[in-house]
Amino acid sequence: MARIVLMLQDRQVGWSPRIAALEEAGYELVYAKQEEELRRTLLGSDPDALVLELNSSCCDANSLLRGIRRKTDLPILILASRASVQEAVAALSAGADDFTSPVDMEAAAFVHRIRSLIARRREGRPCEDLEKRIAGSSPVMQRCRSRIRGLAPLRAPVLVVGEEGSGRSAVVAALHDYGSSAGERLEVLDSSEWRPAQGLPREGAVYLKEVHRFGPAARAFFLERLREAERRNFAKAPRFFASDIFLGPSFASSGEGPELHGALGRLAIELTPLRERPDDVPEIADALLARIGVAMGRRAGLSEASKAFLAERSWPGNALQLERFLERALAFNDGCVLRRDQLAELCDERPEALGRLRAFQLSREKDELHCALREAGGNISRAAERLSRSRASVYRLIQKYGVPAPS
C-alpha cells in the first residue's frame, strides 16, 4: 500500500472529497500539522509522496521544500488553490514536482495526478535520456535541457520558438513525455486543418504548431481557453504547448496575435540555430544517425573526418536538413562507416536538389496566396490575416506571382 504524507492548513474545509478519494483508492494517509512533525514523519514512515499546501501559514513552504529536496527525491505535489502562477513556479523551482488546484480539480483527477507522480518515480523517469533526444553539449543546449527539466512538471503553457527545422516539436515532445501530462494524449493542432468549432480536449495536452499561422478566430479562441485555464490554476484543462518562429517587431505592433503569444510565452524556450553552434553538429549527427538506422534497419557510424566535414557546413535548414542529408547518406551507403568522400559527393548533388526544393516552396507559397484570397473573397486585409502577413506583403506576393489583383 502506497503511503502519502499530507500537510494541510485545514483538511476539513474543501479537502474532504479528495482525501476520501485517496483513501478509497487504497492509499495510506499520514498527516503532519507542523514543520518539525513533517520532518519526523518523512524520516520515519518512508512515504511514497508528499502533498503540501502552498498557502499553509504554519511554515515557509519554499524553504521547507528546499530542505526536503536536499535529502530525498520524494514526489511532492503542491496544492495552490489561492496561489498565483508565479508563486507556483517558485515552489517548483524550490523542489516540488507538480502543483494543482484542489478546488477546481475533481477527486478522480486528483487521485490520477498523485498516481502519475508516484508511477514516474518508480519507473525512474527523471529525463535520463534527454541528452539523446535533445543532443548538443554547447552551453545553449545545456541551458535548453535544463529548462525542459524545470518546465516539464508544470501545468502552465510553454512556448518553444526557433527557426524552421530547429527541433521545436522534439522539445515539445520531451516536455510532454517527462512532464505533468506524461502518459496522456498529446493532440497536435495544425492551422491548415483545425477550426475553433472542433473544440479542445478536456485533458491530456494540446500542441499549437506554428501559432502565427492560425487565423484571428482561432487565436481568440485559444486566448480565451488559456485565460479560463489560468483562472483555475490550469486544473481541469489540457496542458498547452506551442511553437513558432521568431517574430519581428512588425508582428509585435500589429495587434493581430501578440496577446496570445504573450500568454503562451511567459514560460518560453528559445532554440539557437545550428549554424551558430557548429560544435554541436557531430553529437547531433550521431544521435540522428542512430535514430535513422533503427527506422531504416541499417546501422553505420561516422568517421572523425566525416564529423569534421559536417561541422564545417552551415545547415541553413537546421537539424531537419541535417537529418534528411544523413538519411540519404545512409541509404546510399553499403558499409559500416559513412566516409567523408561519400558525404562530399552527396553535397555536390545538393544544388540541383535545393533548386527543386525552392521551386516546391514557391509553388506552395503561390497556392497559399490563391487559397487565402479565395477564402477572403478578394479582401486583402482578410487575406493578410489568414496568411499572417501585412497588407503590403500580400500586395508584393500578388505582384511576384502575377496574380490578378482583386477589384
N, C-alpha and C positions, 0 to 999 in steps of 0.2 A: 504493500500500500504506500503510495507516494505521500510525503508529509509536506505541508505548506505552512510557513510561519506568516502570520498576519499582524501588522501593526497599524491599527486604525484609530482615528480620533473617537469615533462613536459607532460601533458596529451595529447598533440597534436602529440607526437612522439612515435609511437608504441602502444599507448594505445587505440586509437580511435575505432578499431573494437570491442574491449572488452567492452568499455564504451557504444557504441551503442547497443551491445547485452544486456547489463544490462537494458538500457532504454527500449528496445523492450520487455524485459521480465516483464516490469511493475514496476521496482524499481525506487524510487525517489533518485536522486543522489545529494549529498551536498558536495561541495569542500572546502578544507581548505589549504591555502598555507604556513602558518607559525604555529609554535608550539602553540603560545598563541591563535591564531584563532581556532586551532583544539580543544583546551581545552574548549573554549567558546561554540563551536559548539556541542561538546559531551554533555555538561551540558544543553544546551538549546533546542536541537532538538530531544532528546530521540531516537537515531538511533537503527537499528537492527543489524548493522555490521559496522566494520571499515576496510578499505583497505589502507595499509600503505606501501610505497616504502622503502625498507631497505636501498637503496643506496641514498636516498634523502639527499642533502647537507644542507638542512635548519635546521636540528636538529640531535641530538644523538638519533637514533631510539630506542635503547635498554633502555636508560634512560627514554625516553618517555613512552615506553611500561610498564615499572615497575610502573611509576606514574599512568597510566591509570588503570592498573590491581589492584592497591590498592583501587580504587574507584568504579569499575564496573566489571561485568562478561561478558561484551560485546564481541561477537565473533570478533576476529581480524585475518585478512588474510594478510600475508606478501608477497609482490612482491619482488622476489630476482633474478632478471634477470641476474645480474652480480656478485652475491654473491656466496661464496663457501658454501659447506655443513656445515662446521664448523661455519660460520657466521650465517647461518640459524638456526642451533641448538642453538646458543647463543640467538637469538631472541626468539625462542620458550621457552627457559628457562626463559627469561625475562617476558613472559606473552602472547606471540602470540599463537593462536590456530592452525594455519596451515601456510604453505608457498608454493608458486608455482612460476613458471616462465611464465610470460605473453607472452614472445617472442615465446616460444615453445608450449604453450597451445592454442588450438583453442578457439574461442569465446564461442561456446556452452559448452565446457568443463569448461571454466572459470565461466560461469553462474551457471553450475551444482555444482561446488565446493562451491560457495558462498551460494547457496540454501541449500546445505547439512549442512553447518556451522550454518545457521540460524535455520534450522529444528531441529538439535541436541540440540540447546539451548532451543527452545520452548518445545521440548519433555522432557527436563530435563534429559539428559543422561551423567552427569559427573561421570560415573563409580560408581553410588551409590551401586550397588550390587556386586562390585568387591570382597569384603570380603567373600561373599558366594561362588563365583566361584573359587577364589584362597584363600583358607582358611589357617589360621595359624596366631598366634599372636606373634611369635618369631621375634626378630629383623631382621633376614634374610628374613622372609616372608613380613614384613612391608616394607623392602627395595625393595623387588621384586615388590610389588604392586605400590610403588612409582615410580619405573622405568617404569612399564606398563603405568601409567598415564602420565609420561613425554614423552615416546617414541610413544605412540599411535597416536598423531596428526601429526607426521612426515610423509613424503613420503619416506624417506630413508629406506633401508633394515634393518631388525633386525634379529639377530641370537640368538636362545634360546638353551642353552646347559645344559645337565644334564644326569643322568643315565636313563636307560630304566624304564618306569613306573613312572617317577618323575613329570609328568604333563606338559611336553613341549607343547603338542598340545593344552592343555587348555589355556596356556599362549598365544600361537599364536592366538587362537580364541578370547581371550579378547582383544589383540592388534588390531585385525581386527574390532571387534564389537564396540569398543569405539574410533576408530581412523579415519584417513582420508579416509579409504576405506569402512567405515560402510555403510551398505545397498547395497553394491555391492557384486558380487560373489567372494567367496574365493575358488580357484581351488587348490586342493591338488594333488601334483605330487609325485608319488611313483616310486622308482628306478626300481621296477620289471615290471612296465607297460609303463612308459613314455620313449619316444625317441625324440631326437632333431628334427627329421622330423615333429613331431606334432606341433612344434612351441609353442608360448605363447600367451595368450590373450592380447589385446591391452589396456584393462582397468581392473578395479577390483583389485584383489590381487591373488598372487600365493604363495603356501606354499611348499617349497622343504623339504620333510620329510626325515630326516637322510641323510644329504648331502654326507657323506663319502661312502654311498652305490652306488651313481651314478658313472657311468663309466667315463673315461677320456674325451670322446667326449661330454658327457652331461655337465661335469664340465666346459669344454672350452666354450661350448655354453652359459651357464649361466653367466660365467665371462664376455663374450663379451656383452651380453644383459645388464648386470649391468653397464658396462663401458659406453655404449651408453646412458642408463638412467641417469647416473650421469652427463654426458656432458650436458644434458638438465635439470639439477636440478630435475630429476625424474618426470618431466611432460610428458604427452602423453605416459605413460608406466604404467604397473601394479605395485602395491606395492609388494615388495619381503619380505617374511618371510621365515625363515629356522630353522631347528632344527638339533641337532646332539648330540652324546655322547661326553664325554671328550676325546680328542685325545692326545696321548702321544707325547714325543719328537721324537720318530721314525717317526711318521707321519709328523711332522713339518719339518723334514730334508729330507723327501722322494722326494719332488718336484712333487708329484702326485696330490695334492689338496690344499696345504696351501694357494695358491694365491687366490682361490675362498673363502676360509674361512676368509682370511684377508679382502677381500672386503665385505663379509657379516657381519663380526664380529666387525666392528668399533663401532657399537652400539649393545651390547650383554647383555643378561640376563642369569645369571648362577643360576641353581636351586640346592639347597643343598639337599643331600639325606635325606630321612625321618628318618633314624636311627641316624642322627646327630642332630635332633631337636625333641626328643620324646615328649616334652611338647605340640607340635602342634597336636599330634595324636588324642586326644579327640575331638578337634574342627574340624579337617578334617573328622573324623569318623561321627560326627553329620551331617556335610554338605553332605557327601557321602550317608549316610543312608536316608536323606530326599529326595535326588535325586533318589535313588534306589526305595524308597517307591512309588514315583509318577509313575515311569515306571512300577512297579510291581502291583500297585493298592493295596498296603498293607502298613499300617503305624505302626511303632514301634519305641520306643526310646531306649536309652542306659542307664542302671543304672550307678551310680557313680563307683561301683565296676567293672562293665564291661569296663568303660573308663580307669580305672587304669590298668586293665588287658591288654587292647590293647596297652597302652603306654609302658608296660613292654616288649612287643615283639619287635624284631629288624626290621622286614619288609624289607628284602633284595630286594624285588621287588617293594619297594616304594609304592606310593599311589595306583597304579594299583593293586598290590597284596592285599592291604587293602580293596579296593573296591570289588574285587572278593570274598574275605573272607566274607565281610558283605552281599553280595548278597546271598551266601549260608546260612548264619545265618538267614537272614530274610525269605528266602524261607522255611526253616525248622521250623520257629517259629510260634506258634499258639496263642501268647499273644500280649500284647501291649508294652512289655519291653523285650529287649534282656538281659538275665541274664548272669552273669559271668560263672556259671557252664555250660551253653549251649555253650558259646564261647570256654571254655576249652575243652569240648568234641569234638568240631569241630577241634581244634588244634591237638588233639590226633590222628585224622584221616589224618593229613597232610603228614606224611612221605610217605604213600602209594601214595597220590595224587602228591606229589612232585617228587616221583620216576617216575610216568607216564609222568609228565611234562618234566623231564630231558630226558627221552627216546625219547619224541617227539622232543625236541630241538636237540638232537644228530642226529636223523633221518633227520631233516630239514637241519642241517649243512652238512651231507653227501650228500644229494640231491643237495644242492647248489654247493658243490665241483664238483660233476659229471657234473652238468649243465655248470659250468664255464670252465671246461676242455674241454667239448664237443664244446662249442661255440668258444673257443680259439684254436681249432684244436690241442689240446695237448700241446700248448706252455705255459710253466709255467709262464713266465713273463706276458703274456696277461691274463692268468687266475688269477694271483695275482692282476692285475689291476681291473679286474671285481669284485673280492672279497674284494678289498681294504685291502689287506694283503701284507706282504713281501713274497718274493720267499721262504725264509726259513720256514715261517709259512705254506705255501701251501705244501711244502715237508713233514712237520710234519703231516698235515692232511692226506696226501696220505698214510703215514705210519700208522697213527692211525686207518684208516678205511680199510686198506688193499686194496686200490685201485691200480690197476696195473699202474706203473709209465710209462708215455709216453716215447717213444723211442726218 
